[in-house]
């Protein structure tokens, strides 16, 4: 009986120490930290599956989006695009393109028309299917009526394509010069929240890529 009693006491003490250790503040803090980082990792992986980041280059979307002189220089804005969103009229989108001379890459423009729509531009004024479109996002300084590129003859958008124009109509190379862009080349659509947070995301990107790493 005494051996059994002694053994029982040993197990009681061991269990008591084990439970006390599990309830210690340090152990609880460690568990919280582990859970937190696991949650952050899962959220980041999920976010990257749905969205991709884009660093804006050149002046074609000024003043809506400020572009850097090149990918290796600071000054551009950093935004996210939704890889699974369906584009709508007026959306800012990123598409993949390959020029006739073999240059490959992504461009960022605004959708103004889809397949079957008739597009016409008269001295900077956009007409879609004969209806004048109010484009509040434009700045007259970047959409000069006297600029030849801001007058565009009637054109019917091809099947499976979008008609894309940059907000800086004076300098943007887009569907007016290059024709319609296939929807299948869509990289993503810029959501409203990305435009709202572009100041924060740009600051974060600029700090890590140009200040911290000195890229």
C-alpha positions, 0 to 999 in steps of 0.5 A: 500500500505504501508503494502505491501511495508513494507512486501516486504522490509522485504522479500528482506532483508531476502533473501539478508541475506540468499544469503550472508550467503550462499556465505560466505567463511566459508559456502563455505569451509564447503560445500567443506569439506563435498563434499570431505569426501563424495567423499572419502567415496564413493571411499573407499567403491568402492575400497573395493568392488574390492580389498582386502588387504593381509599381507604377512607371511612366506618366500615362496615368497622371494625375490619378497615379504617379509613375516613376521614371523607371523601375529602378528609381523611386517616385512611383506609386505602389498599388495592388490589383485584384487578380480575379475581379471582372473589369467594368467601365471606368476601372483601372486595370493592368494588362500584359502586352507584347509590342511588335518589336518584342518588348514584353511587360505590364501596362496600367490603363483605364477601361472605357469600352468593351467588345461591340461598343463604339468608341469615338473621341472628339477633342478630348471628349469621349463618346461610347455608343454615341453617348458622351461620357463624363470623366471626372477623373481627368484633368484638362491639363493632361487632356488638351483638345488641340492635341491630335491624339485626343481626337479619335475616329469611330471604332468598334471594339473587337470581340473579347477585347477592351478599349484602354486609355491612360488618364494622361491622354496627351502622352499615353500609348494605348488603344488609340495607337495600339488597338484593342487589348484582349481580356485574356491578357488581364493581370488584374483590376485595381480595387477602390481600397487599393486607391484609398491606401496607395499612400500607405502602400507606396510609403511601405514599398519605397522604404523597403526597396529604395531606402532600406535596400538601396535598390 
